[in-house]
Amino acid sequence: MGRNPSEIYRMLERLVARHYVARSPEGDRYSLSLKLFMLSQRHPPLHRLVARAQPAMDAFAKAAEQSCHLGVYDRGNITIVAQVNSPGSWGLSIRLGSRVSLMDTGSGHVMLAFQADHRRAEMLAEHEVLDGESPVPATVLAATIDGVREAGYWRGESQQAFGVTDISLPIIATGGSAIAVITCPFIRRIDRHVGPDLEATHGLLERTAKALSID
């Protein structure tokens, strides 16, 4: 960059002052802020993806009576770039701009499963442990990724909340790699209301993912 450490530090402090970068509570680490994330939304490829996905996600949420969110790979983990609440009274939602783990979430497993080997290795090398992340042995992760690739999706109990079954499917770009992952944190109602069950919801999400993928 042609900058000495003091110049880089001053630039970082300026970015912190303008709320583009956030300093950790300990003061020794920096991360990109939600303000910078929102600016990235204006980047044409991401903006086009979100604009295209939003109506399909709205339709899914209405039909399934469940919430859903869209995640993309970002600096070693997954950033949520679109989110739709359940139209009913009950649902689980993830805040827009949140970062979720590459290692112990359905979104992360699907993103890793649908990448070329060299790209997957790069993602894993860039991964940083997030707060609350459960450790996943390399052998277990490899087996999980293989299973997801073979099945074409991830479906299983959430590692972040009880009573939630995550369903995650890839949004495939030309070449066969995932450019995003759509996830439904399925919650089963136990009252007298009858809505789409897990299998029906999975089918709806699968159709949504296929509609958003690029053949």
MDAnalysis code that builds the backbone (N, CA, C; Angstrom):
import MDAnalysis as mda
import numpy as np

u = mda.Universe.empty(645, n_residues=215, atom_resindex=np.repeat(np.arange(215), 3), trajectory=True)
u.add_TopologyAttr("name", ["N", "CA", "C"] * 215)
u.add_TopologyAttr("resid", np.arange(1, 216))
u.add_TopologyAttr("resname", ["MET", "GLY", "ARG", "ASN", "PRO", "SER", "GLU", "ILE", "TYR", "ARG", "MET", "LEU", "GLU", "ARG", "LEU", "VAL", "ALA", "ARG", "HIS", "TYR", "VAL", "ALA", "ARG", "SER", "PRO", "GLU", "GLY", "ASP", "ARG", "TYR", "SER", "LEU", "SER", "LEU", "LYS", "LEU", "PHE", "MET", "LEU", "SER", "GLN", "ARG", "HIS", "PRO", "PRO", "LEU", "HIS", "ARG", "LEU", "VAL", "ALA", "ARG", "ALA", "GLN", "PRO", "ALA", "MET", "ASP", "ALA", "PHE", "ALA", "LYS", "ALA", "ALA", "GLU", "GLN", "SER", "CYS", "HIS", "LEU", "GLY", "VAL", "TYR", "ASP", "ARG", "GLY", "ASN", "ILE", "THR", "ILE", "VAL", "ALA", "GLN", "VAL", "ASN", "SER", "PRO", "GLY", "SER", "TRP", "GLY", "LEU", "SER", "ILE", "ARG", "LEU", "GLY", "SER", "ARG", "VAL", "SER", "LEU", "MET", "ASP", "THR", "GLY", "SER", "GLY", "HIS", "VAL", "MET", "LEU", "ALA", "PHE", "GLN", "ALA", "ASP", "HIS", "ARG", "ARG", "ALA", "GLU", "MET", "LEU", "ALA", "GLU", "HIS", "GLU", "VAL", "LEU", "ASP", "GLY", "GLU", "SER", "PRO", "VAL", "PRO", "ALA", "THR", "VAL", "LEU", "ALA", "ALA", "THR", "ILE", "ASP", "GLY", "VAL", "ARG", "GLU", "ALA", "GLY", "TYR", "TRP", "ARG", "GLY", "GLU", "SER", "GLN", "GLN", "ALA", "PHE", "GLY", "VAL", "THR", "ASP", "ILE", "SER", "LEU", "PRO", "ILE", "ILE", "ALA", "THR", "GLY", "GLY", "SER", "ALA", "ILE", "ALA", "VAL", "ILE", "THR", "CYS", "PRO", "PHE", "ILE", "ARG", "ARG", "ILE", "ASP", "ARG", "HIS", "VAL", "GLY", "PRO", "ASP", "LEU", "GLU", "ALA", "THR", "HIS", "GLY", "LEU", "LEU", "GLU", "ARG", "THR", "ALA", "LYS", "ALA", "LEU", "SER", "ILE", "ASP"])
u.atoms.positions = np.array([
    [0.810, -1.210, 0.000],
    [0.000, 0.000, 0.000],
    [0.847, 1.265, 0.000],
    [2.114, 1.141, 0.324],
    [2.971, 2.310, 0.374],
    [2.710, 3.193, 1.576],
    [2.119, 2.633, 2.631],
    [1.804, 3.392, 3.845],
    [2.533, 2.786, 5.034],
    [2.984, 3.641, 5.937],
    [3.619, 3.116, 7.142],
    [2.541, 2.833, 8.190],
    [2.879, 2.101, 9.270],
    [1.873, 1.712, 10.264],
    [1.099, 2.880, 10.861],
    [1.766, 3.997, 11.112],
    [1.059, 5.129, 11.718],
    [0.029, 5.720, 10.757],
    [0.343, 5.726, 9.456],
    [-0.613, 6.232, 8.467],
    [-1.830, 5.313, 8.372],
    [-1.577, 4.000, 8.386],
    [-2.682, 3.040, 8.331],
    [-3.568, 3.182, 9.564],
    [-2.933, 3.366, 10.734],
    [-3.694, 3.535, 11.971],
    [-4.579, 4.774, 11.899],
    [-4.035, 5.869, 11.378],
    [-4.817, 7.096, 11.271],
    [-6.006, 6.916, 10.320],
    [-5.774, 6.176, 9.224],
    [-6.877, 5.913, 8.297],
    [-7.968, 5.087, 8.973],
    [-7.548, 4.076, 9.744],
    [-8.521, 3.254, 10.457],
    [-9.331, 4.084, 11.446],
    [-8.636, 4.943, 12.175],
    [-9.331, 5.782, 13.150],
    [-10.330, 6.716, 12.469],
    [-9.975, 7.175, 11.289],
    [-10.892, 8.032, 10.538],
    [-12.132, 7.245, 10.113],
    [-11.930, 5.993, 9.693],
    [-13.058, 5.145, 9.307],
    [-13.946, 4.833, 10.508],
    [-13.327, 4.644, 11.681],
    [-14.097, 4.426, 12.912],
    [-14.936, 5.660, 13.226],
    [-14.321, 6.839, 13.112],
    [-15.026, 8.089, 13.416],
    [-16.224, 8.296, 12.499],
    [-16.117, 7.798, 11.263],
    [-17.214, 7.969, 10.300],
    [-18.146, 6.760, 10.286],
    [-17.910, 5.815, 11.213],
    [-18.788, 4.655, 11.415],
    [-18.786, 3.668, 10.246],
    [-17.706, 3.660, 9.477],
    [-17.559, 2.640, 8.443],
    [-16.899, 1.386, 9.002],
    [-16.141, 1.539, 10.067],
    [-15.432, 0.443, 10.719],
    [-15.731, 0.519, 12.209],
    [-15.909, -0.653, 12.840],
    [-16.177, -0.704, 14.281],
    [-14.982, -1.304, 15.008],
    [-14.641, -0.726, 16.147],
    [-13.549, -1.243, 16.974],
    [-14.116, -2.223, 17.994],
    [-13.411, -3.327, 18.243],
    [-13.842, -4.306, 19.233],
    [-13.830, -3.687, 20.623],
    [-14.606, -4.254, 21.578],
    [-14.601, -3.721, 22.944],
    [-13.210, -3.685, 23.565],
    [-12.360, -4.645, 23.182],
    [-10.998, -4.680, 23.715],
    [-10.106, -3.631, 23.069],
    [-10.550, -3.117, 21.913],
    [-9.802, -2.071, 21.235],
    [-8.670, -2.537, 20.356],
    [-8.540, -3.868, 20.171],
    [-7.397, -4.368, 19.409],
    [-7.778, -4.965, 18.061],
    [-9.081, -4.954, 17.719],
    [-9.516, -5.514, 16.444],
    [-10.567, -4.594, 15.828],
    [-10.678, -4.711, 14.495],
    [-11.631, -3.882, 13.764],
    [-12.508, -4.778, 12.890],
    [-13.716, -4.336, 12.645],
    [-14.601, -5.048, 11.727],
    [-15.418, -4.029, 10.945],
    [-15.916, -4.457, 9.777],
    [-16.732, -3.565, 8.960],
    [-18.083, -3.350, 9.628],
    [-18.586, -2.154, 9.560],
    [-19.841, -1.809, 10.222],
    [-21.029, -2.068, 9.308],
    [-22.236, -2.002, 9.895],
    [-23.454, -2.163, 9.111],
    [-23.592, -1.036, 8.087],
    [-23.065, 0.144, 8.408],
    [-23.111, 1.264, 7.459],
    [-22.376, 0.900, 6.175],
    [-21.209, 0.261, 6.317],
    [-20.456, -0.142, 5.135],
    [-21.174, -1.267, 4.405],
    [-21.807, -2.154, 5.176],
    [-22.600, -3.212, 4.548],
    [-23.709, -2.618, 3.682],
    [-24.390, -1.599, 4.209],
    [-25.470, -0.992, 3.444],
    [-24.950, -0.321, 2.179],
    [-23.744, 0.238, 2.249],
    [-23.143, 0.795, 1.036],
    [-22.878, -0.303, 0.018],
    [-22.470, -1.473, 0.512],
    [-22.174, -2.574, -0.411],
    [-23.431, -3.035, -1.140],
    [-24.602, -2.781, -0.530],
    [-25.858, -3.146, -1.178],
    [-26.032, -2.413, -2.505],
    [-25.350, -1.279, -2.637],
    [-25.470, -0.506, -3.870],
    [-24.573, -1.050, -4.980],
    [-23.697, -1.990, -4.623],
    [-22.835, -2.593, -5.635],
    [-23.712, -3.393, -6.584],
    [-23.647, -3.148, -7.869],
    [-24.617, -3.726, -8.801],
    [-24.861, -5.226, -8.683],
    [-23.830, -6.107, -8.643],
    [-24.139, -7.541, -8.587],
    [-24.951, -7.930, -7.355],
    [-24.561, -7.435, -6.179],
    [-25.292, -7.763, -4.963],
    [-26.682, -7.138, -4.980],
    [-26.756, -5.910, -5.439],
    [-28.058, -5.235, -5.514],
    [-29.005, -5.998, -6.431],
    [-28.496, -6.466, -7.567],
    [-29.340, -7.218, -8.503],
    [-29.803, -8.526, -7.883],
    [-28.897, -9.203, -7.163],
    [-29.253, -10.469, -6.524],
    [-30.372, -10.264, -5.509],
    [-30.210, -9.267, -4.647],
    [-31.216, -9.011, -3.616],
    [-32.540, -8.574, -4.238],
    [-32.471, -7.705, -5.243],
    [-33.690, -7.225, -5.897],
    [-34.447, -8.375, -6.559],
    [-33.698, -9.317, -7.116],
    [-34.320, -10.467, -7.770],
    [-34.883, -11.449, -6.746],
    [-34.182, -11.586, -5.627],
    [-34.578, -12.570, -4.622],
    [-35.766, -12.122, -3.780],
    [-35.884, -10.825, -3.539],
    [-36.879, -10.345, -2.578],
    [-38.310, -10.769, -2.907],
    [-38.792, -10.596, -4.144],
    [-40.171, -11.026, -4.434],
    [-40.371, -12.529, -4.258],
    [-39.367, -13.312, -4.649],
    [-39.467, -14.766, -4.503],
    [-39.485, -15.162, -3.030],
    [-38.692, -14.473, -2.220],
    [-38.671, -14.750, -0.785],
    [-39.987, -14.340, -0.132],
    [-40.543, -13.215, -0.566],
    [-41.849, -12.785, -0.057],
    [-42.916, -13.840, -0.361],
    [-42.896, -14.359, -1.586],
    [-43.880, -15.365, -1.990],
    [-43.705, -16.651, -1.186],
    [-42.448, -17.047, -0.966],
    [-42.196, -18.245, -0.155],
    [-42.739, -18.068, 1.258],
    [-42.406, -16.943, 1.893],
    [-42.830, -16.706, 3.271],
    [-44.356, -16.741, 3.395],
    [-45.028, -16.177, 2.420],
    [-46.494, -16.167, 2.446],
    [-47.052, -17.578, 2.297],
    [-46.486, -18.361, 1.366],
    [-46.994, -19.712, 1.116],
    [-46.647, -20.676, 2.248],
    [-45.428, -20.563, 2.778],
    [-44.957, -21.499, 3.803],
    [-45.347, -21.077, 5.215],
    [-45.703, -19.797, 5.376],
    [-45.988, -19.240, 6.704],
    [-44.760, -19.346, 7.609],
    [-43.596, -19.141, 7.009],
    [-42.319, -19.210, 7.717],
    [-41.451, -18.042, 7.260],
    [-40.470, -17.706, 8.065],
    [-39.502, -16.687, 7.659],
    [-38.407, -17.320, 6.807],
    [-37.627, -16.495, 6.143],
    [-36.489, -16.986, 5.371],
    [-35.455, -15.877, 5.262],
    [-34.227, -16.269, 4.970],
    [-33.171, -15.275, 4.780],
    [-32.186, -15.743, 3.728],
    [-31.478, -14.781, 3.149],
    [-30.507, -15.033, 2.087],
    [-29.131, -14.617, 2.585],
    [-28.157, -15.513, 2.457],
    [-26.804, -15.220, 2.909],
    [-25.794, -15.353, 1.789],
    [-24.753, -14.528, 1.843],
    [-23.650, -14.611, 0.882],
    [-22.345, -14.742, 1.648],
    [-21.340, -15.298, 0.990],
    [-20.029, -15.422, 1.622],
    [-19.402, -14.044, 1.778],
    [-18.790, -13.826, 2.948],
    [-18.188, -12.523, 3.222],
    [-17.100, -12.674, 4.277],
    [-15.860, -12.562, 3.856],
    [-14.716, -12.518, 4.768],
    [-14.695, -13.670, 5.765],
    [-14.861, -14.878, 5.281],
    [-14.707, -16.043, 6.137],
    [-15.969, -16.536, 6.809],
    [-17.076, -15.852, 6.623],
    [-18.343, -16.291, 7.191],
    [-19.480, -15.938, 6.233],
    [-20.695, -15.933, 6.719],
    [-21.869, -15.635, 5.899],
    [-22.519, -14.354, 6.404],
    [-22.813, -13.430, 5.495],
    [-23.536, -12.212, 5.853],
    [-24.953, -12.284, 5.289],
    [-25.925, -11.955, 6.126],
    [-27.328, -11.984, 5.712],
    [-27.647, -10.694, 4.951],
    [-28.030, -10.841, 3.680],
    [-28.257, -9.678, 2.817],
    [-29.727, -9.440, 2.494],
    [-30.575, -10.412, 2.825],
    [-32.019, -10.235, 2.638],
    [-32.731, -11.119, 3.650],
    [-33.882, -10.646, 4.127],
    [-34.603, -11.383, 5.156],
    [-36.078, -11.042, 5.069],
    [-36.930, -12.064, 5.210],
    [-38.379, -11.859, 5.177],
    [-38.993, -12.538, 6.394],
    [-39.815, -11.818, 7.122],
    [-40.477, -12.375, 8.298],
    [-41.638, -13.276, 7.905],
    [-41.972, -14.186, 8.804],
    [-43.189, -14.972, 8.648],
    [-44.393, -14.038, 8.671],
    [-45.391, -14.282, 7.823],
    [-46.569, -13.412, 7.825],
    [-47.456, -13.611, 9.050],
    [-47.237, -14.713, 9.774],
    [-48.043, -14.987, 10.957],
    [-47.460, -14.365, 12.208],
    [-48.004, -14.779, 13.341],
    [-47.563, -14.232, 14.624],
    [-46.252, -14.833, 15.099],
    [-45.898, -16.015, 14.586],
    [-44.740, -16.738, 15.077],
    [-43.713, -16.924, 13.972],
    [-42.464, -16.843, 14.357],
    [-41.388, -17.051, 13.389],
    [-40.057, -16.676, 13.998],
    [-39.003, -17.108, 13.364],
    [-37.650, -16.773, 13.797],
    [-36.991, -15.985, 12.679],
    [-36.485, -14.823, 12.986],
    [-35.846, -14.003, 11.958],
    [-34.427, -13.652, 12.373],
    [-33.584, -13.401, 11.387],
    [-32.201, -12.998, 11.613],
    [-32.041, -11.579, 11.083],
    [-31.445, -10.735, 11.876],
    [-31.326, -9.324, 11.513],
    [-30.495, -9.142, 10.245],
    [-30.956, -8.269, 9.361],
    [-30.238, -7.951, 8.138],
    [-28.837, -7.434, 8.475],
    [-27.835, -7.968, 7.779],
    [-26.458, -7.567, 8.032],
    [-25.745, -8.429, 9.045],
    [-26.476, -9.356, 9.692],
    [-25.847, -10.245, 10.666],
    [-24.846, -11.167, 9.982],
    [-23.817, -11.545, 10.736],
    [-22.846, -12.522, 10.249],
    [-23.067, -13.834, 10.985],
    [-23.212, -14.916, 10.234],
    [-23.390, -16.241, 10.825],
    [-22.235, -17.128, 10.379],
    [-21.984, -18.152, 11.170],
    [-20.778, -18.955, 10.971],
    [-20.811, -19.796, 9.696],
    [-19.657, -19.925, 9.117],
    [-19.457, -20.811, 7.972],
    [-19.442, -22.273, 8.407],
    [-19.149, -22.519, 9.689],
    [-18.814, -23.861, 10.151],
    [-19.967, -24.630, 10.782],
    [-20.888, -23.960, 11.464],
    [-21.913, -24.703, 12.206],
    [-23.330, -24.248, 11.881],
    [-23.539, -23.759, 10.667],
    [-24.883, -23.379, 10.218],
    [-25.193, -24.040, 8.884],
    [-26.486, -24.202, 8.612],
    [-26.877, -24.741, 7.320],
    [-26.418, -23.859, 6.181],
    [-26.500, -22.546, 6.362],
    [-26.054, -21.618, 5.319],
    [-24.583, -21.827, 5.000],
    [-23.773, -21.960, 6.041],
    [-22.342, -22.159, 5.841],
    [-22.028, -23.485, 5.180],
    [-22.688, -24.548, 5.631],
    [-22.430, -25.873, 5.059],
    [-22.784, -25.925, 3.575],
    [-23.905, -25.308, 3.216],
    [-24.311, -25.313, 1.808],
    [-23.360, -24.465, 0.970],
    [-22.960, -23.315, 1.494],
    [-22.017, -22.468, 0.765],
    [-20.719, -23.219, 0.488],
    [-20.212, -23.925, 1.490],
    [-18.967, -24.681, 1.320],
    [-19.147, -25.854, 0.363],
    [-20.296, -26.521, 0.451],
    [-20.512, -27.729, -0.350],
    [-20.525, -27.446, -1.843],
    [-21.022, -26.278, -2.222],
    [-21.171, -25.975, -3.643],
    [-20.130, -24.957, -4.104],
    [-18.868, -25.320, -3.880],
    [-17.731, -24.527, -4.337],
    [-16.686, -25.457, -4.944],
    [-15.883, -24.915, -5.846],
    [-14.721, -25.663, -6.330],
    [-13.774, -25.893, -5.153],
    [-12.981, -26.950, -5.234],
    [-12.105, -27.320, -4.117],
    [-11.206, -26.174, -3.680],
    [-10.602, -25.478, -4.641],
    [-9.672, -24.407, -4.276],
    [-10.399, -23.243, -3.617],
    [-11.618, -22.965, -4.069],
    [-12.382, -21.871, -3.474],
    [-12.818, -22.232, -2.057],
    [-13.223, -23.493, -1.856],
    [-13.604, -23.932, -0.516],
    [-12.426, -23.816, 0.445],
    [-11.242, -24.188, -0.021],
    [-10.044, -24.082, 0.815],
    [-9.764, -22.628, 1.189],
    [-9.972, -21.712, 0.244],
    [-9.781, -20.285, 0.530],
    [-10.769, -19.803, 1.592],
    [-12.012, -20.228, 1.459],
    [-13.028, -19.820, 2.429],
    [-12.687, -20.311, 3.828],
    [-12.284, -21.566, 3.922],
    [-11.939, -22.131, 5.227],
    [-10.719, -21.438, 5.820],
    [-9.767, -21.072, 4.974],
    [-8.567, -20.379, 5.459],
    [-8.910, -18.985, 5.979],
    [-9.928, -18.362, 5.399],
    [-10.327, -17.012, 5.803],
    [-11.269, -16.998, 7.006],
    [-11.773, -18.159, 7.377],
    [-12.774, -18.217, 8.447],
    [-12.243, -17.696, 9.772],
    [-13.077, -16.909, 10.440],
    [-12.802, -16.441, 11.795],
    [-13.941, -16.884, 12.698],
    [-13.595, -17.398, 13.864],
    [-14.599, -17.904, 14.798],
    [-15.490, -16.760, 15.285],
    [-16.805, -16.981, 15.226],
    [-17.771, -15.994, 15.700],
    [-18.227, -16.328, 17.116],
    [-18.791, -15.349, 17.776],
    [-19.275, -15.545, 19.137],
    [-20.324, -16.652, 19.186],
    [-20.130, -17.627, 20.073],
    [-21.078, -18.718, 20.233],
    [-20.887, -19.875, 19.278],
    [-19.945, -19.782, 18.376],
    [-19.741, -20.833, 17.371],
    [-19.291, -22.138, 18.016],
    [-19.909, -23.238, 17.596],
    [-19.529, -24.560, 18.089],
    [-18.379, -25.106, 17.254],
    [-17.355, -25.669, 17.898],
    [-16.242, -26.234, 17.130],
    [-16.694, -27.451, 16.327],
    [-16.205, -27.565, 15.110],
    [-16.546, -28.690, 14.236],
    [-15.250, -29.339, 13.772],
    [-14.982, -30.593, 14.172],
    [-13.766, -31.270, 13.708],
    [-13.711, -31.327, 12.184],
    [-12.510, -31.271, 11.646],
    [-12.338, -31.237, 10.190],
    [-12.967, -32.450, 9.512],
    [-12.842, -33.629, 10.143],
    [-13.408, -34.838, 9.536],
    [-14.936, -34.777, 9.502],
    [-15.520, -34.234, 10.563],
    [-16.983, -34.102, 10.616],
    [-17.460, -33.089, 9.580],
    [-16.746, -31.977, 9.471],
    [-17.117, -30.956, 8.491],
    [-17.031, -31.506, 7.075],
    [-15.963, -32.240, 6.781],
    [-15.788, -32.809, 5.438],
    [-16.923, -33.771, 5.102],
    [-17.303, -34.613, 6.075],
    [-18.394, -35.562, 5.847],
    [-19.723, -34.827, 5.658],
    [-19.922, -33.767, 6.431],
    [-21.149, -32.970, 6.303],
    [-21.236, -32.324, 4.927],
    [-20.133, -31.749, 4.483],
    [-20.101, -31.098, 3.173],
    [-20.390, -32.102, 2.061],
    [-19.791, -33.290, 2.160],
    [-20.046, -34.332, 1.159],
    [-21.525, -34.714, 1.137],
    [-22.120, -34.843, 2.327],
    [-23.531, -35.202, 2.412],
    [-24.439, -34.134, 1.832],
    [-24.106, -32.879, 2.097],
    [-24.895, -31.766, 1.558],
    [-24.799, -31.735, 0.039],
    [-23.597, -31.919, -0.483],
    [-23.408, -31.888, -1.932],
    [-24.203, -33.012, -2.600],
    [-24.197, -34.185, -1.987],
    [-24.919, -35.321, -2.560],
    [-26.435, -35.112, -2.498],
    [-26.913, -34.594, -1.372],
    [-28.354, -34.389, -1.200],
    [-28.856, -33.174, -1.971],
    [-27.994, -32.161, -2.085],
    [-28.388, -30.922, -2.743],
    [-28.922, -29.872, -1.793],
    [-28.893, -30.172, -0.496],
    [-29.419, -29.237, 0.502],
    [-28.918, -29.636, 1.886],
    [-29.150, -28.748, 2.854],
    [-28.939, -29.072, 4.262],
    [-30.286, -28.982, 4.972],
    [-30.573, -29.984, 5.795],
    [-31.752, -29.928, 6.652],
    [-31.426, -30.604, 7.970],
    [-31.596, -29.890, 9.050],
    [-31.284, -30.462, 10.351],
    [-31.572, -29.491, 11.470],
    [-31.401, -29.971, 12.688],
    [-31.657, -29.137, 13.858],
    [-30.685, -27.969, 13.901],
    [-31.224, -26.810, 14.194],
    [-30.384, -25.621, 14.336],
    [-29.389, -25.810, 15.470],
    [-28.178, -25.331, 15.257],
    [-27.155, -25.357, 16.300],
    [-27.166, -24.071, 17.120],
    [-28.115, -23.193, 16.830],
    [-28.188, -21.907, 17.521],
    [-29.448, -21.753, 18.382],
    [-30.507, -22.519, 18.102],
    [-31.759, -22.362, 18.846],
    [-32.502, -23.693, 18.899],
    [-33.092, -24.000, 20.055],
    [-33.885, -25.215, 20.200],
    [-35.203, -25.094, 19.440],
    [-35.688, -26.240, 18.957],
    [-36.994, -26.282, 18.332],
    [-37.050, -25.746, 16.921],
    [-35.897, -25.532, 16.317],
    [-35.827, -24.972, 14.965],
    [-35.150, -25.975, 14.040],
    [-35.750, -26.224, 12.901],
    [-35.139, -27.066, 11.875],
    [-34.731, -26.174, 10.710],
    [-33.441, -26.101, 10.463],
    [-32.946, -25.272, 9.362],
    [-33.024, -26.031, 8.043],
    [-33.551, -25.378, 7.035],
    [-33.533, -25.896, 5.662],
    [-32.752, -24.886, 4.835],
    [-31.672, -25.327, 4.212],
    [-30.820, -24.422, 3.425],
    [-30.574, -25.005, 2.050],
    [-30.695, -24.159, 1.029],
    [-30.465, -24.571, -0.356],
    [-29.609, -23.544, -1.071],
    [-28.797, -24.007, -2.041],
    [-27.909, -23.079, -2.750],
    [-28.621, -22.321, -3.862],
    [-28.181, -21.094, -4.075],
    [-28.525, -20.341, -5.279],
    [-27.322, -20.504, -6.199],
    [-27.502, -21.224, -7.277],
    [-26.387, -21.638, -8.128],
    [-26.184, -20.662, -9.283],
    [-24.926, -20.307, -9.507],
    [-24.558, -19.446, -10.630],
    [-24.048, -20.295, -11.785],
    [-23.835, -19.660, -12.921],
    [-23.236, -20.343, -14.062],
    [-21.905, -20.948, -13.639],
    [-21.705, -22.216, -13.926],
    [-20.487, -22.896, -13.496],
    [-20.722, -23.844, -12.345],
    [-21.883, -23.730, -11.694],
    [-22.248, -24.691, -10.660],
    [-21.911, -24.327, -9.235],
    [-21.328, -23.150, -9.008],
    [-20.988, -22.740, -7.644],
    [-22.128, -21.927, -7.030],
    [-22.218, -21.987, -5.702],
    [-23.242, -21.219, -4.993],
    [-22.806, -19.767, -4.862],
    [-23.668, -18.854, -5.265],
    [-23.401, -17.433, -5.056],
    [-24.117, -16.934, -3.805],
    [-25.086, -17.717, -3.334],
    [-25.839, -17.360, -2.134],
    [-26.519, -18.619, -1.613],
    [-27.049, -18.514, -0.413],
    [-27.788, -19.621, 0.199],
    [-29.079, -19.063, 0.775],
    [-30.189, -19.729, 0.472],
    [-31.468, -19.345, 1.056],
    [-31.823, -20.343, 2.152],
    [-32.225, -19.831, 3.303],
    [-32.484, -20.672, 4.472],
    [-33.831, -20.335, 5.084],
    [-34.545, -21.381, 5.486],
    [-35.766, -21.230, 6.265],
    [-35.537, -21.849, 7.635],
    [-35.595, -21.060, 8.712],
    [-35.548, -21.623, 10.062],
    [-36.962, -22.089, 10.444],
    [-37.271, -23.332, 10.121],
    [-38.639, -23.849, 10.235],
    [-39.024, -24.038, 11.698],
    [-40.181, -23.507, 12.061],
    [-40.739, -23.678, 13.400],
    [-42.082, -24.392, 13.275],
    [-42.224, -25.515, 13.970],
    [-43.468, -26.295, 13.904],
    [-44.470, -25.768, 14.924],
    [-45.637, -25.419, 14.436],
    [-46.703, -24.951, 15.324],
    [-47.285, -26.137, 16.095],
    [-47.632, -25.938, 17.368],
    [-48.233, -27.006, 18.172],
    [-49.636, -26.615, 18.650],
    [-50.133, -25.474, 18.158],
    [-51.509, -25.106, 18.489],
    [-52.452, -25.676, 17.429],
    [-53.649, -25.169, 17.338],
    [-54.644, -25.739, 16.428],
    [-54.511, -25.234, 14.995],
    [-53.661, -24.252, 14.776],
    [-53.465, -23.753, 13.410],
    [-52.772, -24.816, 12.558],
    [-53.251, -25.005, 11.356],
    [-52.653, -25.983, 10.438],
    [-52.035, -25.236, 9.262],
    [-50.720, -25.286, 9.180],
    [-50.000, -24.669, 8.074],
    [-49.155, -25.709, 7.368],
    [-48.389, -25.320, 6.366],
    [-47.512, -26.253, 5.663],
    [-46.547, -26.942, 6.634],
    [-46.409, -28.258, 6.492],
    [-45.493, -28.990, 7.362],
    [-44.065, -28.882, 6.839],
    [-43.149, -29.599, 7.486],
    [-41.732, -29.504, 7.129],
    [-41.482, -29.907, 5.681],
    [-42.085, -31.011, 5.245],
    [-41.856, -31.485, 3.878],
    [-42.396, -30.493, 2.851],
    [-43.584, -29.981, 3.108],
    [-44.165, -29.013, 2.172],
    [-43.331, -27.740, 2.118],
    [-42.853, -27.300, 3.275],
    [-42.015, -26.102, 3.328],
    [-40.710, -26.318, 2.582],
    [-40.126, -27.500, 2.750],
    [-38.894, -27.830, 2.026],
    [-39.130, -27.747, 0.521],
    [-40.244, -28.295, 0.059],
    [-40.547, -28.245, -1.366],
    [-40.703, -26.824, -1.879],
    [-41.359, -25.984, -1.099],
    [-41.523, -24.579, -1.490],
    [-40.181, -23.861, -1.560],
    [-39.314, -24.138, -0.589],
    [-38.003, -23.484, -0.581],
    [-37.139, -23.983, -1.736],
    [-37.260, -25.270, -2.049],
    [-36.500, -25.831, -3.168],
    [-36.903, -25.168, -4.485],
    [-38.172, -24.964, -4.678],
    [-38.636, -24.302, -5.901],
    [-38.153, -22.853, -5.950],
    [-38.129, -22.209, -4.811],
    [-37.640, -20.828, -4.760],
    [-36.167, -20.759, -5.124],
    [-35.373, -21.670, -4.563],
    [-33.937, -21.691, -4.854],
    [-33.676, -21.966, -6.332],
    [-34.417, -22.886, -6.913],
    [-34.241, -23.203, -8.333],
    [-34.622, -22.013, -9.209],
    [-35.667, -21.308, -8.819],
    [-36.101, -20.147, -9.602],
    [-35.063, -19.034, -9.585],
    [-34.305, -18.930, -8.491],
    [-33.304, -17.873, -8.369],
    [-31.951, -18.267, -8.947],
    [-31.743, -19.564, -9.152],
    [-30.461, -20.026, -9.686],
    [-30.351, -19.714, -11.169],
    [-29.111, -19.612, -11.629],
    [-28.831, -19.292, -13.026],
    [-28.393, -20.557, -13.732],
    [-29.197, -21.031, -14.656],
    [-28.879, -22.271, -15.379],
    [-27.739, -22.063, -16.364],
])
